[in-house]
């Protein structure tokens, strides 16, 4: 009987650990106040990082004030990277200049500041093992 109880407790523990779902809150600041929307892309692998159609999850939040917050819910344990931009003119894209640098505010998890090119996934990944929060201050606003 004791073996059955121990077995059941073991299975419950394994089940809870393997299938735990966590929340990842992303707070974005330094926005142009009350203009447009913030687009967030959540990525969970190197391949396809920064390709909007390959993101693990996407979100759009209307700007009210100079910061917004969004919660990615029910995420499995893993490593995630966030890329954000503020679409100030509401045209549905991150506008860029002739050399490809964004002309609207943008940012990455870990507040990574790119020098000559966009970051790699490993530069901005954050381990989500429990409910986690990240703050991103936009660049270029």
N, C-alpha and C positions, 0 to 999 in steps of 0.2 A: 504494500500500500504506500509506504514511504517513497519507494522508487517511482511510482506513478505520480505522486504529488511533485516530486523533484523534477520529473520529466515535463510535467505540465508547466511548472514555473519556468523551466529552461526554454520551452517553446514560446511562451508568452514574452519572455525577455528578448529572445532572438527576433521574434516577429515585431516587437515594438522598436527595437534598434534598427532593423533593416528597412522598415517601412515608415519610419518617423517622418512627419511632414513639418516643415518649418516655414516661417515667414521671413522675408528679406525686405526691410523698409529702406527706401532710398529717398533721402531729402536733398533737393536741388535748390541751391541759393545763387545769389548774384544775378537774378533775372532782370530783364527789362520789365518794370512793373506793369501789370495788367495788359500785356500784349501777347496775343497768340496762344500757343500751346507748347508744352514740353513733351517731346517724344523720348521714350526710354526703350532701350533694347537690352535684354538680358540674355547672356550667352553662357553656355556650359561646356564648350569645347573649342580647341584651337582652330580646327577646320571650319571655315565660314565665319570666323570672328569679324564683326563689323559689316556683315552682309545682312541687311534687314530681313530678307526672306528666309534666312537660315537661323535667326535668333530663336532661342528656347521660348522666349515670351516677349511680347511688345506691349507697350502701353502709351496712352496719350492722355495728358492732364491739362485742362484749361488753366491758364495762369490767372491768379487773383492775388495781387500783392507782389512781393519780390522773392517768394520761395514757394515751392510745392513739395508735396510728399506723396509717395506711392508705395503700396505694399504688394509685393509679389508673394502670393499665398500658396501654401501647401507644396513647398519645394522639397524634394528629397535631399539628403545630405550630399554635398558635392562642392565643386569649385565653380564660381560664377563671376562673370565680368559684366559691368554695366557701361553702356555708352549712351549719352544723352545730348540733345540739342534743343534749343528754343526756336521754334518757327515763328518769329516775330511778325512776319507779313502774312501768315496763314496760307501759304501756297502749298503746304503738304510736303516740303522737302527742306533740307539744310542747304541754303544757298552758299555758293563758293565763288571765289575770285578766279581769275584766268589761270592761276597756277594750281588751283584745287584746294586752297586753304579756306576753311569755313568763314563766311562773313557774318554769320549769326552765332550767338553764344553756344558753346559745346563743352563737354567734359566727359571724364571717365572715372570709374571707381578708383579708389586710392588717391583721388585728386591728381592723377598722373598728368604732367604737363609735357606734351610732345615737343620735341626739338625740331627735327627735320621730317619726321613721318609719324603716322599713327602708331599707337602702341601695339605690341604683341599681346596676345591673350595672357601670357604668363606675367607680363608687366602689371596687369591691373586685376588679376583674379583675386577673389576673396573666398575663403573657406566658409561654407555655411554648414555648421554642425548642430546648430541650435538657432533659434530666432536671432537674426542679425540686423544691424543698422549700419548704413553707410551714408556719408554726407559728401556731396559733390558741389564744388563752387565752379560755376561756369567760367570759361575762358572767353574773352572777346566781347563781353557786354559792357 
